[in-house]
């Protein structure tokens, strides 16, 4: 992420810290007919319960920032920068394809 982009994010978002303890859950992407592809991602309740404030306020807009890196080196550089500059909840997210069996 470019420095200018990071500065905009820092000015406009308040990052929410998570409670102690690690968590591993498995979920799935669901198909969106309008988009014609798998674009729907729902966070499981167990993930949302890890945060220090309730994420159920209908008057608040909650956002996420997702970055995709092409190399491990780029990811490691961004992690070092984020650790210095932001207090964010670290997430590790993978996308996997399953084979359908009948």
C-alpha positions as CSV (number, residue, x, y, z in Angstrom):
1,X,0.0,0.0,0.0
2,X,1.3,3.4,-0.9
3,X,2.1,5.9,1.8
4,X,-0.6,8.3,0.6
5,X,-3.2,5.6,0.7
6,X,-2.2,4.6,4.2
7,X,-2.5,8.2,5.4
8,X,-6.0,8.5,4.0
9,X,-7.0,5.3,5.8
10,X,-5.5,6.4,9.0
11,X,-7.4,9.8,8.9
12,X,-10.8,8.3,8.0
13,X,-10.9,5.0,9.9
14,X,-10.8,4.1,13.6
15,X,-9.4,0.6,13.9
16,X,-11.0,-1.6,16.4
17,X,-8.8,-3.8,18.6
18,X,-9.7,-7.5,19.2
19,X,-9.9,-9.3,22.5
20,X,-7.2,-11.6,23.6
21,X,-6.9,-15.1,22.2
22,X,-6.5,-16.5,18.7
23,X,-9.3,-18.0,16.7
24,X,-9.5,-20.2,13.6
25,X,-12.8,-20.6,11.7
26,X,-13.7,-21.9,8.2
27,X,-16.3,-20.2,6.1
28,X,-17.3,-20.0,2.5
29,X,-17.8,-17.5,-0.3
30,X,-21.3,-17.5,-1.8
31,X,-22.3,-16.9,-5.3
32,X,-23.9,-13.6,-6.3
33,X,-26.1,-13.9,-9.3
34,X,-25.9,-10.2,-10.0
35,X,-22.1,-10.2,-10.2
36,X,-22.0,-13.6,-11.8
37,X,-19.3,-14.8,-9.4
38,X,-18.5,-15.7,-5.8
39,X,-18.4,-12.2,-4.2
40,X,-20.3,-12.7,-0.9
41,X,-18.2,-13.1,2.2
42,X,-19.9,-13.3,5.6
43,X,-17.9,-13.0,8.8
44,X,-18.9,-15.6,11.4
45,X,-20.3,-14.6,14.8
46,X,-17.2,-16.0,16.5
47,X,-15.0,-13.6,14.6
48,X,-17.1,-10.6,15.4
49,X,-17.3,-11.5,19.1
50,X,-13.5,-11.1,19.3
51,X,-13.7,-7.3,19.1
52,X,-13.7,-5.0,22.0
53,X,-16.9,-3.2,21.0
54,X,-20.2,-4.5,19.7
55,X,-20.5,-4.5,15.9
56,X,-24.2,-4.4,16.0
57,X,-24.9,-0.6,16.0
58,X,-27.2,0.0,13.0
59,X,-26.2,3.7,13.0
60,X,-22.5,2.9,12.4
61,X,-20.9,1.8,9.1
62,X,-18.2,-0.8,9.6
63,X,-15.6,-1.3,7.0
64,X,-12.6,-3.5,6.3
65,X,-9.3,-2.9,4.5
66,X,-8.1,-5.9,2.5
67,X,-4.8,-6.0,0.7
68,X,-3.6,-8.7,-1.6
69,X,0.1,-9.2,-2.2
70,X,1.9,-11.0,-4.9
71,X,5.0,-11.8,-2.9
72,X,5.8,-12.8,0.7
73,X,8.4,-10.0,0.8
74,X,5.8,-7.4,0.0
75,X,3.5,-8.8,2.7
76,X,6.3,-8.9,5.3
77,X,7.2,-5.2,4.5
78,X,3.6,-4.2,5.0
79,X,3.3,-6.1,8.3
80,X,6.4,-4.3,9.6
81,X,5.0,-0.9,8.6
82,X,1.6,-1.7,10.2
83,X,3.1,-2.8,13.4
84,X,4.9,0.5,13.7
85,X,2.1,2.8,12.7
86,X,-1.3,1.3,13.5
87,X,-3.0,-0.7,16.2
88,X,-4.9,-3.2,14.0
89,X,-6.2,-6.7,14.6
90,X,-4.1,-9.0,12.5
91,X,-6.0,-11.3,10.2
92,X,-4.8,-14.1,8.0
93,X,-7.2,-15.0,5.2
94,X,-7.0,-17.7,2.5
95,X,-9.2,-18.5,-0.4
96,X,-9.3,-22.2,-1.4
97,X,-11.3,-24.1,-4.0
98,X,-13.1,-27.3,-3.0
99,X,-14.1,-30.0,-5.4
100,X,-17.8,-30.7,-5.5
101,X,-18.7,-34.4,-5.0
102,X,-22.1,-35.9,-5.6
